[in-house]
């Protein structure tokens, strides 16, 4: 498996082209799977279920239509995006199992910072219960988004974990279609945890091994490519 971790923002079009090329290479030529940890400049992505009414400020940031499942999502500095190009057929897992493992990946990574991340029926992503004593007033905040596309049993896209993004940037959309009272967005820093991106990367790598099994790691710095040019 190739494991990339970059520090400079990567433009969305470049990342998408890289993922699609690697997915084809995994499928057709037996190329290594890829996990790519990166950040994007501020932007919104529209999944296959995105509703136009959920884009509240269309001119605020660039909007990219994408083939992943889900609705509108924000990406930007301070958010760790983990793109995973995974051979589902080779691993003998189906799509539902894979999504469950992505969720478990985030939950275990958060656990390393003593954060309890939880699944919620009917709500995609990982949530943190921030209700008061006894569960009132009700408040739950989303800390990680998940979106997947599968092409001929190779999965790509992945997850986005809020480390220290500008949370006001989420106000330009209804994040993942969730607009109900008591539901919001949070980050590790918002929870009072001044974690570094290096610490998050280590937590994600350790948790990945627990959930998906050990792997032969081939490190690459290609994730530092800041533009759409080839790394």
N, C-alpha and C positions, 0 to 999 in steps of 0.2 A: 504494500500500500504506500502511496505517496502522501506525505503529510506536509502541508504548507501552512505557514503562519506569517502573515504580512502586517506591517505597521502603517504603511501609507494607504490612503483611500484608493480603492479600485473602482473604476467606472463600471456601471451596471452592465452595459453592453459587452464589455470585455469579459466580465465574469461569466455572463450567460453563454457567450461563444466558447469560452474555455470548457465550461461544463458540458455543453452539447457535444463538442469535439471529443472530450474524454469519454462520455457515455457511449458514443459510436465506437471508439477505439476499444473500450472494454468489451462491448458486445461482439464486434467483428474481428478484433485482432488480439484479444486476450490481454489488453493493456492493464496495468495495475489500477486498482480502485484509488479513489482520491478523497481525502478530507482536506478542505481549504478553509482556514480561519482568516477572516478579513474584515475590513470596514468599508463602507460605501460613503460617498458624499451624500448630503441630504436628498432623499427622493422617496416617492411613493411607488409601490408596485400594485398592480391590479391582477388578482388571480382569476381563475375561470368562473368564479361565482360572484365577482364584484358587481355591486349595484351602483349605477351612476349617482344616485342620490347620496351615497355614502362618501363621495368625494366633496368635502365641504368647501375647500378653497383650491380650486383647480389650478390657479396660477402661482401658488406658493412655492412648490418644488416641481421638478420634472416628474412626469407620471409614465411609468413603463408597464405596458401590458405583458403578461407573462403566462406561460402555460401551466404553472403550478396550480394545485388546488387552493381553494380559499378565496378570500375577498381582498380588501385593501390592507396593505401593510406599509409601515414606515421603516426605512433604513437610513442610518446616518452615523456620524462619528460618535464614539462612545458605546456603540452597540456591536457585540461580537457576532458576526454572521458565520455560521458553520455550514458550508456547502459540502455535501457528501454524495459522491458518485459511487454507488454500491451495486454489486452484481447480486440481485436477489435470487436468481436461478442458481448461481454457483453456491450461494449460502443456504439454499433450500428453505427460504422463507417467503411468505406471501406479503402482499401490500399491507394488510391490516397488522400483521405481526411486525412489519418494518416500522410503521408509524408508532406502534406501542413501544418499540425499542428506542426510537428517537425521543419519545416522551420520557422514557426511563433514563436515557442518557442525560437529559437536562436535569431531571429530578436528582440524580446522583451527583452531578456536578454541583448543583446548588447546595446539596447536603454538606459538601465540604466547607461551606461558609455558614453552616448552621441555619440555612434557610430551608423551610419546608415548602417545596413546590408540589402542587397537587393537580391532578386531572379533574375535569368537571364534565359530566355527561352533557352532550349537546353543545359544548364550547371547546373549540380547538385551542391548543396551546397549553401552557403551564401557568398556574395561578397561585397567588399568595393570599391567604385569608388575613385580612386586616380589620376584622370586626372587633368591636369592643368586648368587654367581659360578658359572657353569656350569649355571644353571637349578635349583640345589638350595639349600635346600629349596624346593619349588614353592609359590609364593604369587602370586595375581593378585587385584587389588581392583577393584571396579566404581566408576567415578567419575561415570558418567552413565547415567540410565535413559531409555528411549524407549518411548512408547506412543501408538498412533494409532487414531482412529476415522474411517471414511469413510462419508459419506452422500451418495448421488447425485453422486459424483465430487468432493465437497468434503471435504478432510481437516481434522480438528481434533485437539485435544490436542497432543502434541509431545514435549518432552524436559525433563529435570531434571538440572542440573549441580551437583555438590556443591562449593561454594566454601568455606564454613566452618560447616556444620551441626554439631549435637551428634551425633556418630556413635553414641553409646550409644542414641539413639532408634531406630536400625535394629534393635536387639535384640528389639523387640516383634514382629517378623515374620521370616519367611524371605524376604529381599528378592528379588523376582522369581523365587521358587521355587528359589533357589540356596543349598543348604545343604551342599555338599560341602567336605571338608577342603581347606584351602589357598585357598579363595575367600572374599573379604571385601568391605568397603566402604571407600572412602577419599575424600579431598577435596583440593582444592588446598592448603589450609593444612596438612592432615595430611602432605602431601608436602613441607612446608617452604617453601611459597610463600605469603607473606602478601599475597595479591592483594585489591584492593578490588572492590566490586561494580561501580563505574563502569568499572574496567579490564576486568572480565569482559563488561560490556555492550558496550563498544567492540570487544572481540575477537569477540563473537557477531555484531555488525553487519557487521564487515569480512568475517568468514568466510561469512556468509549471502550477501553479494554475490558472493563467489567461486563459491559452489556453485549458487545459484539465479539468478544474473545480476543486473545493476543494476536498480534500481527507483526510482520516484518516491516519496520518503519524505514521509509526512504525519504529523508528530509529534503525540502526544496525551498528556496527563497523567492520563487517566482511570484508568490503572493504579494511581494512588495512592488510589483509593476503598477505605477499610478495611472496609466493611460490605457487606451484601447490598442496600443501596439503590442505585438507579440512579445512575451517575456524572453 
